[in-house]
Amino acid sequence: MLHCRLKCLLLLGLIPLLAVPSQCWALDQQLGRFMTDLRRQRLHALAESYCQERLASDQLSEQLRLQLTVELARTFTQHATLVPVSEQELLLEQAEKVLTSYPLADLDELQRLYLTVNRHRLNLTAGEASYWQAQLINSPESRKAALQKLVNAIDPAREYVDDMGEWTRARSLATTATGDRILDYLDLLLLQREFRLDIAKGLLHKATLIVELESEIEREEIPTALPQVNEDYRTSTAYIGIFQKQLDFPELYFDAHLLEADWELLLGRYQALETRFGLLRKRSLSREKEIEIIIREARALMQQGQNVAAAKQLHQQQQSGQSTSPELDFLTINAFLELARVAKEQEDEDLEGRLMENINARLVVIEPGYWAERARRLFSEKEKEINYGSELQNLMAEAADLSKAGKWDDAATAYERAIELAKEREATALQADLLYQLGLVRYQQKSFDTAAVAFQRVVEESGDEEEISARAHLMLAYCSGQQGDQAASKALLEEHLKRFPESTTFHDALRLLAHLELSAEHYGTALEYYRTLHEAKPDDTQIELALISVYDELAGTFAKSPAESKRLLEKLRGDFPDAIQPVTEANLARQVTLRFVMSRLILQAPTEEKSEIAALLDPLRSNGVYSSPAFTPYREPFITIFANYLLQTPLQREDLNEIGRLPLELKLGLFRALTELAPDQANYHSLREMLERQLQQQQAELSPEQEREFLYTMLMRKYREGDALTSLGELDLIEQKLKLSPEQTLEIALLLMDSPNSSERLEASLGHWRRLESEFQAGTEAWFETRYYQIKLMNDLGQREEANKLKRLTLLLHKLPVDSEWKTKFDSL
């Protein structure tokens, strides 16, 4: 209800905006202020929907459309800096899409500048989001990634803002141009100053990351120890210094002072900070601005170790009844955690308990979003430090950072030291967790035996009801598998399913067990495991595809067992009741594989209606699917299944006519598949003759590669079937035209040999072996093969004298290697 009233009030506030005729709009300051106010109040969703609704209109001027586009992108990017990390990427993608999709070509010079500047500002804000994400994750890697992103945004932005020629031309146009223009002089001045402020913020965040990565340097040493930071400070001040002396843009004046205050915090210039805040408080400040100052004052106190004073100041603000902010709430929690740590060290259990109770209450009421997530992470870290001491907490953090950096030896050493400290403090649960982490490090080092020792200790020292015990037990199975003991791995996994049926690791163990059974080609067992997984996780695409692949393997296994094929088909239909859906690009892999498996099983089950196969395969025959690049890996299995279906199905004249209308590429594939299948099936000759005749008639439409494939397939078919209409001499001419590879010539030579009662075919085979001899270097294994078959064929043809002469000559000039497979064969000749 509150949201509805708020929306109504905001919409009432829009009336002046909507009353302005769109054709009169340039860069509208009222719209800009309205959007800025929404963002300041964190009403980003409302601001986004407002812009999107306005942009849906086709009655907008180009100026207004461009301004709304920029405001929408700016809202997305600012929103991204406040939400949890998991939501940031989508918002930044939306902002980038909004701005980069706007065409530059039709814009005038001022419009192009306006859009280009805001694209740079988008990149700077994305860099800011990565900075805040690094503060949340709190690791060297996240800081380095954020630093690089900021540098990539800052450098081109500085180059553009420093291009005096660009801005001089823009000022001239904004001042002198007549008619509608998106920027007047004041608009341009404000845009340039906001741009400079954004760059200065980026420089501050960049410098902060550099300082954090060099954590051993004291703040007063930064200017000399880190000259890059000092240079960035001077550049930032040069960009915004003038804003701090002029009040023509009040918001800019205040933001510039806050930014300078942040630099003073970073560099430890606390006296200058105090003077600056005294100056600002002489002006009339809103509660929002007062909160920004209070936050920085508290940070300054905490940086100087004055946690009690900071906590007192923040607590007073919380108790004042005035509005606060999520960042102020976070700082309050941080200050109280520091006090709780001190209370723990002083063994003041009463104070520690009251502080922790207060902190837990604040964690409940803090506004959801970035600062709430950061507060929870901070609480988790500090609670361990309070409970276990800073030395152990620091060791744990060091070990975790070393693990993330892949420095496994150093990480293992740190974890071992942490385990000893945890043991001294009798922190049993923590010790088990650290042992588990040590096991993971050893596993990454591929030291699977020592990893298994760590995991075994966790299992022995933790009860079965502990989740960490289940995780460690599962890792024992992984270690056994990595050591090559698949039997031990399977035994552990089977034990895991019985011992930890309620654990979150149950399905992980089941998945690994299914994979092991699949790898061992135990398809029946693997099928049942995957069916259980699929029932538990129906939306898991990987499990579904694995289950389908097992069905596919079993379809091949049961090729000669119609009854098993029938039972398997019934299971498949039960597991995938909605299997057959329209084929789209998104579901292609799933649909194709399911249709293939079902078709193969139907072909193998005599009682099944074969016409169902047509319904399964027809959508795959369409040009849109069959010719698409995504279908390439499926073409060969499709052709084989389709050919088998045609061979087993009674065909009418209309069926043959439909086959004749198939795409040329598919006809060629079918022709090849048919010639490789058994020619004694009922439809073979009619289908083969029809396809061969049609392909000959359409030969001019074939590409050179397709023509070669057709001629080679026809050639092999004639050799294989002993075509009486074509002489061996004619076939040899086709071979010469095709310029066959040695492998193809070898296949023909062996095929011709398989006719002991035809001297003509044996003579032709002998000619092929002689031709092959010239393809190989004398004395090699392949060369001895050609000589062996020549001698054998001469003997088969009764040319014994020539055969013996060739054998003696071969063995006289070339010595067979002792381990040659042809030595025994030559001895048998």
Protein Blocks (a to p, Z undefined) as FASTA:
>chain_A
ZZmmmmmmmmmmmmmmmmpcfklpccdfklmmmmmmmmmnopmmlmmmmmmmmmmpckbc
fklmmmmmmmmmmmmmmmmmmmcfklmmmmmmmmmmmmmmpcfklpcfklmmmmmmmmmm
mmmmmmmmmmmmmmmnopaklmmmmmmmmmmmmmmmmmmmmmmklmmmmmmmmmmpgcjd
fbdfklmmmmmmmmmmmmmmmmmmmmmmmmmmmmmbcfklmmmmmmmlmmmmmmmmmmmm
mmmmcckbmmlmmmmmmmmmmmmmmnopaklmmmmmmmmmmpccdfklmmmmmmmmmmmm
mmnopamlmmmmmmmmmmnopacdfklmmmmmmmmmmmmmmmmmnopaklmmmmmmmmmm
mmmmpccdjklmmmmmmmmmmmmmmmnojklmmmmmmmmmmmmnopaklmmmmmmmmmmm
mmmnopaklmmmmmmmmmmmmmmnopaklmmmmmmmmmmmpcfklmklmmmmmmmmmmmm
mnopamlmmmmmmmmmmmmmmbmklmmmmmmmmmmmmmnopaklmmmmmmmmmmmmmmlm
klmmmmmmmmmmmmmmmmmmmklmmmmmmmmmmmmmmlpacddfklmmmmmmmmmmmmmm
mmmmmkbcfklmmmmmmmmmpmklmmpmklmmmmmmmmmmmmmmmmmpccdfklmmmmmm
pcfklmmmmmmmmmmmcfkbfklmmmmmmmmmmmmmmmmmpcfklmmmmmmmmmmmmmmn
opakbcfklmmmmmmmnopafklmmmmmmmmmmomklmklmmmmmmmmmmmmmmpcehia
klmmmmmmmmmmmmmnopamlmmmmmmmmmmmpccdfklcklmmmmmZZ
